[in-house]
Amino acid sequence: MVKKKSTNLLWLFCDQLRYHALSCNEDPNIKTKNIDRLASEGIRFTNAISQYPICIPFRAGLMTGQYAHVNGVRLHGDLLSPDRNTIAHVFRAAGYRTSWVGKWHLGGEHGIHMVTGHWGGEDYWVDPKLRGGFEDWFGFNISNHYYKTYYSHGDQVKPYELKGFQTDALTNLSIKYLSETASQNKQPWFHCLSVEAPHPGYGIDNKIGNPAPSEYVSMFDPENIILRDNVPEDVETEVRKMLAGYYSQIANLDDNIGRILDWLEQTGEASDTLVVFFSDHGEMGGSQGKYDKQVVFDESVRIPVIMRMPGVLPAGETYNNVISGIDIFPTCAGLCGISTPSQVQGIDISATLCGIRGPMRNEALIQWIGRTRFGFGDHPYRAIRTRRYTYCVGRDDEFCFLFDNESDKFQMKNLFGLQEFASLQKKLHQKLCNAIIKSGEMLPDFVKCRG
């Protein structure tokens, strides 16, 4: 292989994986040996926060380094305009060959329809103008069907079918591309493998849940699942069943991460590659009696982020300050020696990660602007997450929270509105207002009236 002068960038991007569901983050139910290996060889982030806890707006923020009201993807279901400058444009301008494999979910949902009661995987087509600047493309907009996934490639409209379980097949596709194209080129490369797991979807039997190959399903007995303390007793049985499927998908994902890491080692690419593992948002998984995401509880907004860069980033370290999803783009650019465009709102913490005094984030702004394009989620709120506190103000009283995550890590005591915490609430409300204003958004009326 040709030795490159610049560092490659590899994103390992999963969907709906919460921070707590990895053994390196102290989950007792699973051993994620390959993700743990990545953490032991790099930096594990303990307070990484999804700035918008649902797929589409998070992904737009990830790609642009901008908040939702700035990049134009304000609501789940919006389209990322082709005139938006993304991380792919920036890396291509710096001489990188860019490539995408897997779920995109920024191309505008079209062509999806219900087929015999399940998603048929029809939304494979992403127009080349809507691919965010990525050069080599093996992607689909959304499938949510783990055994019936199609993707688009080049400018041909015909679908390409993935064989077998989606996570396995996408990993095969990435390894094939990296072996035959990316690593054979004199350019440095930026590649993203984006899988839907462990997001719920349809299995081989067309039933929705958290499907995985049978050998992984057999690894987890629902009766043996240890629940978080904030799962209500009356839903424990159904939660254990759901989480058994969730962990089976994660176990499969972990093995596929291992395959990618092994490829890097075997080909000699590991020493020249910044690997970033992360998710877009979490999964409530029965905590607080809730499922999915969309809310500001830690199970929803706290995401795993791990970065490994041999010889540059220290091994086996943790980064405990807050980072936002919009910080991933500028930080990756900084570690690769690429300038960040002025319109990027995320913070480049690369210097800090390397032990040099540099900018850091004190709080992450979390947005939920309003009802999605699909009709659900009519609960606008704005929130901040600091290392210690979660503070959220919503239009509706049920979305107003103040948690001390140091003394109440399961977020079971809401301090919002309690007289003895009025001074703290006032300080956090001012921090929230400052963060909103700094983001370039006008204060929503429901924030003003709660001050």
RODO-2510 file (C-alpha; in nm, 4 decimals, decimal comma):
residues 451
     n   res          X          Y          Z
     1     m     0,0000     0,0000     0,0000
     2     v     0,1003     0,3589    -0,0570
     3     k     0,2052     0,5435     0,2575
     4     k    -0,0052     0,8563     0,2982
     5     k     0,1147     1,1867     0,4347
     6     s    -0,2161     1,2723     0,6014
     7     t    -0,4272     1,0964     0,8617
     8     n    -0,7249     0,8945     0,7381
     9     l    -1,0596     0,9434     0,9103
    10     l    -1,2953     0,6526     0,9797
    11     w    -1,6397     0,7104     1,1288
    12     l    -1,8161     0,4098     1,2835
    13     f    -2,1669     0,5480     1,3226
    14     c    -2,4567     0,3592     1,4818
    15     d    -2,8177     0,4490     1,5490
    16     q    -2,9934     0,4679     1,8870
    17     l    -2,7075     0,3281     2,0967
    18     r    -2,7201     0,4838     2,4406
    19     y    -2,4092     0,5638     2,6413
    20     h    -2,4953     0,3147     2,9126
    21     a    -2,5184     0,0048     2,6880
    22     l    -2,1457    -0,0761     2,6627
    23     s    -1,9319    -0,2713     2,9062
    24     c    -1,6650     0,0015     2,8972
    25     n    -1,9400     0,2284     3,0311
    26     e    -2,0223    -0,0222     3,3079
    27     d    -2,3247    -0,1983     3,1617
    28     p    -2,3458    -0,5358     3,3436
    29     n    -2,5533    -0,7064     3,0725
    30     i    -2,3039    -0,7219     2,7867
    31     k    -1,9353    -0,7552     2,7074
    32     t    -1,8486    -0,5286     2,4145
    33     k    -1,4895    -0,6446     2,3858
    34     n    -1,4094    -0,4741     2,0544
    35     i    -1,5597    -0,1369     2,1429
    36     d    -1,3877    -0,1684     2,4810
    37     r    -1,0628    -0,2367     2,2956
    38     l    -1,1101     0,0817     2,0975
    39     a    -1,1672     0,2714     2,4240
    40     s    -0,8556     0,1202     2,5817
    41     e    -0,6515     0,2416     2,2852
    42     g    -0,8043     0,5886     2,2672
    43     i    -1,0176     0,8432     2,4500
    44     r    -1,3627     0,7597     2,5851
    45     f    -1,5991     1,0543     2,6258
    46     t    -1,8182     1,0332     2,9352
    47     n    -2,0394     1,3374     2,8736
    48     a    -2,1073     1,3410     2,4995
    49     i    -2,4534     1,4809     2,4313
    50     s    -2,6882     1,4543     2,1347
    51     q    -2,7786     1,8152     2,0539
    52     y    -3,1115     1,7022     1,9019
    53     p    -3,2142     1,3527     2,0152
    54     i    -3,3614     1,2106     1,6960
    55     c    -3,2064     1,0916     1,3685
    56     i    -3,2464     1,3594     1,1025
    57     p    -3,1717     1,6834     1,2922
    58     f    -2,8783     1,5210     1,4723
    59     r    -2,7304     1,4021     1,1438
    60     a    -2,7656     1,7468     0,9888
    61     g    -2,5820     1,8959     1,2872
    62     l    -2,3141     1,6293     1,2640
    63     m    -2,2545     1,6971     0,8939
    64     t    -2,2602     2,0785     0,9132
    65     g    -2,1368     2,1436     1,2671
    66     q    -2,4371     2,3752     1,3056
    67     y    -2,7513     2,3900     1,5154
    68     a    -3,0841     2,2955     1,3586
    69     h    -3,2146     2,6500     1,3157
    70     v    -2,8937     2,7407     1,1281
    71     n    -2,8467     2,4407     0,8974
    72     g    -3,2131     2,4429     0,7975
    73     v    -3,3048     2,0978     0,9287
    74     r    -3,5276     2,2269     1,2049
    75     l    -3,7571     1,9264     1,2381
    76     h    -3,7347     1,5515     1,1978
    77     g    -3,8299     1,4936     0,8346
    78     d    -3,6669     1,8060     0,6906
    79     l    -3,4227     1,7867     0,4006
    80     l    -3,0549     1,8858     0,4195
    81     s    -3,0265     2,1335     0,1343
    82     p    -2,7582     2,0544    -0,1260
    83     d    -2,6151     2,4039    -0,0835
    84     r    -2,5048     2,3288     0,2741
    85     n    -2,1325     2,2933     0,3311
    86     t    -2,0550     1,9661     0,5087
    87     i    -1,7572     1,7871     0,6557
    88     a    -1,7295     1,5908     0,3296
    89     h    -1,6850     1,9121     0,1294
    90     v    -1,4180     2,0311     0,3718
    91     f    -1,2210     1,7045     0,3629
    92     r    -1,2476     1,6771    -0,0153
    93     a    -1,1102     2,0298    -0,0469
    94     a    -0,8179     1,9167     0,1708
    95     g    -0,7373     1,6332    -0,0703
    96     y    -0,9260     1,3441     0,0888
    97     r    -1,1238     1,0785    -0,0960
    98     t    -1,4601     1,0627     0,0785
    99     s    -1,7020     0,7713     0,0959
   100     w    -2,0257     0,6712     0,2636
   101     v    -2,1691     0,3262     0,3341
   102     g    -2,5116     0,2806     0,4941
   103     k    -2,7898     0,4905     0,6393
   104     w    -2,7986     0,8603     0,5446
   105     h    -3,1454     0,9871     0,6455
   106     l    -3,0909     1,3388     0,5152
   107     g    -3,2179     1,2941     0,1597
   108     g    -3,5848     1,3663     0,2181
   109     e    -3,8116     1,0688     0,2713
   110     h    -3,9720     0,9656    -0,0543
   111     g    -4,0704     0,6330    -0,1996
   112     i    -4,1361     0,4747     0,1385
   113     h    -4,4673     0,2931     0,1640
   114     m    -4,6023     0,0116     0,3710
   115     v    -4,5668    -0,3320     0,2114
   116     t    -4,7536    -0,6213     0,3733
   117     g    -4,7425    -0,4350     0,7034
   118     h    -4,3720    -0,3533     0,7165
   119     w    -4,1149    -0,1219     0,5669
   120     g    -4,0079    -0,2711     0,2392
   121     g    -3,6703    -0,1011     0,2219
   122     e    -3,7832     0,1112    -0,0721
   123     d    -3,6156     0,4344     0,0330
   124     y    -3,2767     0,3336    -0,1001
   125     w    -3,2392     0,6160    -0,3530
   126     v    -3,0491     0,9300    -0,2532
   127     d    -2,9978     1,1726    -0,5389
   128     p    -2,6265     1,2522    -0,5921
   129     k    -2,6995     1,6204    -0,5217
   130     l    -2,8322     1,5197    -0,1777
   131     r    -2,5375     1,3082    -0,0640
   132     g    -2,3703     1,5816     0,1366
   133     g    -2,0632     1,6003    -0,0849
   134     f    -1,9529     1,2385    -0,0365
   135     e    -1,7704     1,1153    -0,3465
   136     d    -1,8071     0,7347    -0,3360
   137     w    -2,1559     0,6305    -0,2318
   138     f    -2,3057     0,3009    -0,1168
   139     g    -2,5901     0,4448     0,0882
   140     f    -2,9617     0,4501     0,1459
   141     n    -3,1819     0,7091     0,3064
   142     i    -3,3585     0,4781     0,5517
   143     s    -3,4607     0,1143     0,5647
   144     n    -3,5506    -0,0014     0,9175
   145     h    -3,5648    -0,3529     0,7720
   146     y    -3,2664    -0,5627     0,8727
   147     y    -3,3109    -0,8376     0,6146
   148     k    -3,4478    -0,6363     0,3241
   149     t    -3,2138    -0,3434     0,2728
   150     y    -3,1294    -0,1797    -0,0579
   151     y    -2,8789     0,0941    -0,1356
   152     s    -2,7950     0,3326    -0,4168
   153     h    -2,4583     0,3618    -0,5897
   154     g    -2,3370     0,6036    -0,8521
   155     d    -2,6053     0,7774    -1,0569
   156     q    -2,7986     0,4634    -1,1484
   157     v    -3,1486     0,4595    -1,0054
   158     k    -3,1676     0,0809    -0,9831
   159     p    -3,1404    -0,0607    -0,6298
   160     y    -2,8561    -0,2761    -0,5045
   161     e    -2,9618    -0,5378    -0,2517
   162     l    -2,7747    -0,6258     0,0664
   163     k    -2,7663    -0,9986     0,1416
   164     g    -2,8136    -1,1235     0,4957
   165     f    -2,8294    -0,9204     0,8156
   166     q    -2,7838    -0,5515     0,7483
   167     t    -2,4983    -0,4745     0,9921
   168     d    -2,2950    -0,7697     0,8654
   169     a    -2,3601    -0,6785     0,5017
   170     l    -2,2724    -0,3106     0,5442
   171     t    -1,9490    -0,4057     0,7194
   172     n    -1,8671    -0,6388     0,4296
   173     l    -1,9310    -0,3514     0,1894
   174     s    -1,7054    -0,1143     0,3858
   175     i    -1,4175    -0,3606     0,4093
   176     k    -1,4436    -0,4381     0,0374
   177     y    -1,4438    -0,0688    -0,0536
   178     l    -1,1577     0,0176     0,1816
   179     s    -0,9502    -0,2753     0,0524
   180     e    -1,0113    -0,2252    -0,3180
   181     t    -1,0430     0,1518    -0,3479
   182     a    -0,9662     0,3785    -0,0531
   183     s    -0,6418     0,2207     0,0686
   184     q    -0,5108     0,1707    -0,2856
   185     n    -0,5294     0,5415    -0,3593
   186     k    -0,2496     0,7904    -0,2928
   187     q    -0,4995     1,0227    -0,1255
   188     p    -0,5853     1,0051     0,2407
   189     w    -0,9422     0,8864     0,2900
   190     f    -1,2476     0,9748     0,4976
   191     h    -1,4913     0,6840     0,5186
   192     c    -1,8144     0,6474     0,7134
   193     l    -1,9815     0,3172     0,7949
   194     s    -2,3325     0,4086     0,9129
   195     v    -2,5485     0,1232     1,0426
   196     e    -2,9076     0,1282     1,1676
   197     a    -2,8413    -0,1025     1,4635
   198     p    -2,9441    -0,1067     1,7412
   199     h    -3,2452     0,1003     1,6244
   200     p    -3,5650    -0,1094     1,6234
   201     g    -3,6806    -0,2389     1,2884
   202     y    -3,8216    -0,5364     1,1030
   203     g    -3,6696    -0,8813     1,1147
   204     i    -3,6709    -1,1771     0,8816
   205     d    -4,0238    -1,2590     1,0010
   206     n    -4,1437    -0,9042     0,9205
   207     k    -4,2130    -0,8396     1,2886
   208     i    -4,0828    -0,5196     1,4430
   209     g    -3,8431    -0,5255     1,7345
   210     n    -3,4654    -0,5433     1,7700
   211     p    -3,3798    -0,8270     1,5305
   212     a    -3,0388    -0,9913     1,5138
   213     p    -2,8984    -1,3213     1,3837
   214     s    -3,0076    -1,6179     1,5956
   215     e    -2,6637    -1,6798     1,7486
   216     y    -2,6773    -1,3330     1,9039
   217     v    -3,0389    -1,3605     2,0141
   218     s    -2,9512    -1,6763     2,2085
   219     m    -2,6865    -1,4871     2,4055
   220     f    -2,9423    -1,2884     2,6083
   221     d    -3,2142    -1,4314     2,8314
   222     p    -3,4707    -1,1618     2,9198
   223     e    -3,5004    -1,2992     3,2729
   224     n    -3,1330    -1,2301     3,3350
   225     i    -3,1317    -0,8689     3,2136
   226     i    -3,0349    -0,6280     3,4925
   227     l    -3,2498    -0,3155     3,4692
   228     r    -3,1560     0,0401     3,5511
   229     d    -3,2992     0,1685     3,8787
   230     n    -3,5356     0,4075     3,6985
   231     v    -3,7375     0,1378     3,5195
   232     p    -4,0845     0,1179     3,6795
   233     e    -4,1785    -0,2203     3,8267
   234     d    -4,4975    -0,2538     3,6238
   235     v    -4,3086    -0,2637     3,2918
   236     e    -4,0094    -0,4747     3,3960
   237     t    -4,1122    -0,7878     3,2045
   238     e    -4,1672    -0,6123     2,8716
   239     v    -3,8542    -0,4014     2,9183
   240     r    -3,6376    -0,7083     2,9779
   241     k    -3,7707    -0,8648     2,6576
   242     m    -3,7038    -0,5467     2,4592
   243     l    -3,3539    -0,5028     2,6041
   244     a    -3,2586    -0,8637     2,5302
   245     g    -3,3143    -0,7867     2,1621
   246     y    -3,1367    -0,4534     2,1965
   247     y    -2,8273    -0,6173     2,3454
   248     s    -2,8282    -0,8887     2,0792
   249     q    -2,7995    -0,6190     1,8120
   250     i    -2,5196    -0,4495     2,0068
   251     a    -2,3290    -0,7775     2,0419
   252     n    -2,3477    -0,8227     1,6646
   253     l    -2,2419    -0,4613     1,6129
   254     d    -1,9456    -0,5134     1,8443
   255     d    -1,8248    -0,8127     1,6413
   256     n    -1,8474    -0,6077     1,3236
   257     i    -1,6523    -0,3239     1,4835
   258     g    -1,3898    -0,5868     1,5620
   259     r    -1,3756    -0,6878     1,1963
   260     i    -1,3075    -0,3264     1,0939
   261     l    -1,0400    -0,2840     1,3619
   262     d    -0,8762    -0,6096     1,2533
   263     w    -0,8719    -0,4900     0,8913
   264     l    -0,6978    -0,1698     0,9979
   265     e    -0,4338    -0,3682     1,1858
   266     q    -0,3796    -0,6287     0,9154
   267     t    -0,3367    -0,3705     0,6400
   268     g    -0,1161    -0,1330     0,8352
   269     e    -0,3763     0,1425     0,8141
   270     a    -0,4363     0,1608     1,1908
   271     s    -0,1355     0,3797     1,2639
   272     d    -0,2480     0,6382     1,0088
   273     t    -0,6205     0,6457     1,0890
   274     l    -0,8314     0,8483     1,3303
   275     v    -1,1184     0,6165     1,4272
   276     v    -1,4318     0,7748     1,5732
   277     f    -1,7103     0,5559     1,7119
   278     f    -2,0381     0,7253     1,8034
   279     s    -2,4175     0,7216     1,7961
   280     d    -2,6775     0,9838     1,7067
   281     h    -2,8872     0,9534     2,0225
   282     g    -2,9752     0,7009     2,2867
   283     e    -3,2654     0,4726     2,3757
   284     m    -3,4803     0,5155     2,6854
   285     g    -3,5174     0,1379     2,7089
   286     g    -3,7947     0,1522     2,9668
   287     s    -3,6235     0,4042     3,1936
   288     q    -3,8782     0,6499     3,3332
   289     g    -4,1366     0,4182     3,1705
   290     k    -4,0391     0,5479     2,8259
   291     y    -3,8995     0,4044     2,5024
   292     d    -3,7108     0,5475     2,2038
   293     k    -3,5600     0,9002     2,2348
   294     q    -3,6839     1,2621     2,1890
   295     v    -3,6574     1,3577     2,5582
   296     v    -3,3763     1,5020     2,7730
   297     f    -3,3243     1,2116     3,0120
   298     d    -2,9677     1,0798     2,9960
   299     e    -3,0737     0,7500     2,8375
   300     s    -3,1938     0,9570     2,5393
   301     v    -2,9335     1,2336     2,5046
   302     r    -2,6122     1,0829     2,6396
   303     i    -2,4238     0,9055     2,3601
   304     p    -2,1067     0,6971     2,3353
   305     v    -1,8141     0,8687     2,1630
   306     i    -1,4680     0,7120     2,1381
   307     m    -1,1713     0,8489     1,9417
   308     r    -0,8508     0,6589     1,8674
   309     m    -0,5480     0,8126     1,6936
   310     p    -0,2230     0,6248     1,7645
   311     g     0,0692     0,8450     1,8565
   312     v    -0,1484     1,1537     1,8866
   313     l    -0,4314     1,0845     2,1324
   314     p    -0,3465     0,9248     2,4668
   315     a    -0,4571     0,5642     2,5135
   316     g    -0,7029     0,4541     2,7795
   317     e    -0,8010     0,8057     2,8830
   318     t    -1,1431     0,9540     2,9539
   319     y    -1,2611     1,3010     2,8598
   320     n    -1,5111     1,4117     3,1210
   321     n    -1,6051     1,7578     2,9997
   322     v    -1,9208     1,8041     2,7966
   323     i    -1,9133     1,7787     2,4188
   324     s    -2,1986     1,8186     2,1705
   325     g    -2,2703     1,6248     1,8535
   326     i    -2,1867     1,9382     1,6544
   327     d    -1,8312     1,9261     1,7970
   328     i    -1,7437     1,5993     1,6210
   329     f    -1,6906     1,7626     1,2786
   330     p    -1,4528     2,0426     1,3897
   331     t    -1,2653     1,8159     1,6307
   332     c    -1,2024     1,5551     1,3600
   333     a    -1,0894     1,8305     1,1247
   334     g    -0,8561     1,9694     1,3902
   335     l    -0,6995     1,6298     1,4600
   336     c    -0,6420     1,5837     1,0860
   337     g    -0,4842     1,9293     1,0533
   338     i    -0,7703     2,0741     0,8493
   339     s    -0,9075     2,4234     0,9069
   340     t    -1,2700     2,4505     1,0145
   341     p    -1,4931     2,6890     0,8160
   342     s    -1,6106     2,9967     1,0053
   343     q    -1,9773     2,8984     0,9756
   344     v    -1,9222     2,5872     1,1883
   345     q    -2,0678     2,6425     1,5359
   346     g    -1,9184     2,3330     1,6992
   347     i    -1,6064     2,3573     1,9119
   348     d    -1,2755     2,2048     1,8019
   349     i    -1,1401     2,0406     2,1178
   350     s    -0,8516     1,8661     1,9405
   351     a    -0,5865     2,0668     2,1243
   352     t    -0,7391     1,9857     2,4613
   353     l    -0,7502     1,6162     2,3726
   354     c    -0,3809     1,6301     2,2914
   355     g    -0,2954     1,7839     2,6290
   356     i    -0,2646     2,1408     2,5042
   357     r    -0,4679     2,4183     2,6605
   358     g    -0,7550     2,4892     2,4269
   359     p    -1,1281     2,5627     2,4060
   360     m    -1,3741     2,3461     2,5969
   361     r    -1,7505     2,3329     2,6305
   362     n    -1,9182     2,3986     2,9656
   363     e    -2,2652     2,2971     2,8574
   364     a    -2,4330     2,1345     2,5599
   365     l    -2,7439     2,2992     2,4166
   366     i    -3,0192     2,0495     2,3338
   367     q    -3,2992     2,1469     2,0983
   368     w    -3,6428     2,0103     2,0242
   369     i    -3,7989     2,2676     1,7960
   370     g    -4,1393     2,1074     1,7491
   371     r    -4,3686     1,8524     1,5918
   372     t    -4,1926     1,6263     1,3404
   373     r    -4,2963     1,6104     0,9749
   374     f    -4,4592     1,2795     1,0618
   375     g    -4,6912     1,4261     1,3245
   376     f    -4,5388     1,3098     1,6535
   377     g    -4,3249     1,4960     1,9043
   378     d    -4,5362     1,8054     1,9657
   379     h    -4,3402     1,9065     2,2767
   380     p    -4,0957     2,1903     2,2028
   381     y    -3,8211     2,2445     2,4582
   382     r    -3,4687     2,3784     2,5013
   383     a    -3,2227     2,2310     2,7486
   384     i    -2,8636     2,2323     2,8607
   385     r    -2,6567     1,9458     2,9949
   386     t    -2,3509     2,0342     3,2026
   387     r    -2,1168     1,7862     3,3700
   388     r    -2,3408     1,7960     3,6755
   389     y    -2,6854     1,9266     3,5811
   390     t    -2,9638     1,8764     3,3307
   391     y    -3,1899     2,1787     3,2950
   392     c    -3,4831     2,1799     3,0536
   393     v    -3,7613     2,4302     2,9844
   394     g    -4,0542     2,3204     2,7719
   395     r    -4,3734     2,4711     2,6428
   396     d    -4,5531     2,2090     2,8520
   397     d    -4,4948     2,1658     3,2257
   398     e    -4,4149     1,7960     3,1832
   399     f    -4,1023     1,8927     2,9871
   400     c    -3,9554     2,1158     3,2591
   401     f    -3,6709     1,9457     3,4470
   402     l    -3,3800     2,0144     3,6770
   403     f    -3,1662     1,7144     3,7703
   404     d    -2,8512     1,6980     3,9782
   405     n    -2,6832     1,4117     3,7940
   406     e    -2,4086     1,3868     4,0550
   407     s    -2,6372     1,2995     4,3447
   408     d    -2,9212     1,1554     4,1351
   409     k    -2,7640     0,9644     3,8461
   410     f    -3,0907     0,7934     3,7553
   411     q    -3,2712     1,1298     3,7372
   412     m    -3,5549     1,0295     3,9667
   413     k    -3,5954     1,3580     4,1563
   414     n    -3,7029     1,6596     3,9514
   415     l    -3,5883     1,9754     4,1321
   416     f    -3,7585     2,2160     3,8900
   417     g    -3,9808     2,4644     4,0722
   418     l    -3,8741     2,3590     4,4237
   419     q    -3,8156     2,6628     4,6434
   420     e    -3,4941     2,5331     4,7996
   421     f    -3,3375     2,5121     4,4519
   422     a    -3,4680     2,8461     4,3216
   423     s    -3,1240     3,0081     4,3188
   424     l    -2,9701     2,7164     4,1269
   425     q    -3,2595     2,7146     3,8818
   426     k    -3,2181     3,0859     3,8181
   427     k    -2,8472     3,0388     3,7402
   428     l    -2,9151     2,7461     3,5082
   429     h    -3,1946     2,9345     3,3350
   430     q    -2,9549     3,2184     3,2587
   431     k    -2,7022     2,9656     3,1244
   432     l    -2,9726     2,8210     2,9027
   433     c    -3,0728     3,1649     2,7731
   434     n    -2,7089     3,2512     2,7046
   435     a    -2,6570     2,9242     2,5159
   436     i    -2,9662     2,9826     2,3017
   437     i    -2,8655     3,3390     2,2200
   438     k    -2,5074     3,2306     2,1426
   439     s    -2,6469     2,9709     1,9021
   440     g    -2,8081     3,2508     1,7030
   441     e    -3,1654     3,1636     1,7891
   442     m    -3,4148     3,4069     1,9392
   443     l    -3,5403     3,3011     2,2807
   444     p    -3,8629     3,1026     2,2401
   445     d    -4,1567     3,2526     2,4282
   446     f    -4,1848     2,9472     2,6515
   447     v    -3,8248     3,0058     2,7640
   448     k    -3,8828     3,3759     2,8294
   449     c    -4,1885     3,3127     3,0439
   450     r    -4,0111     3,0556     3,2634
   451     g    -3,7331     3,2984     3,3603
***
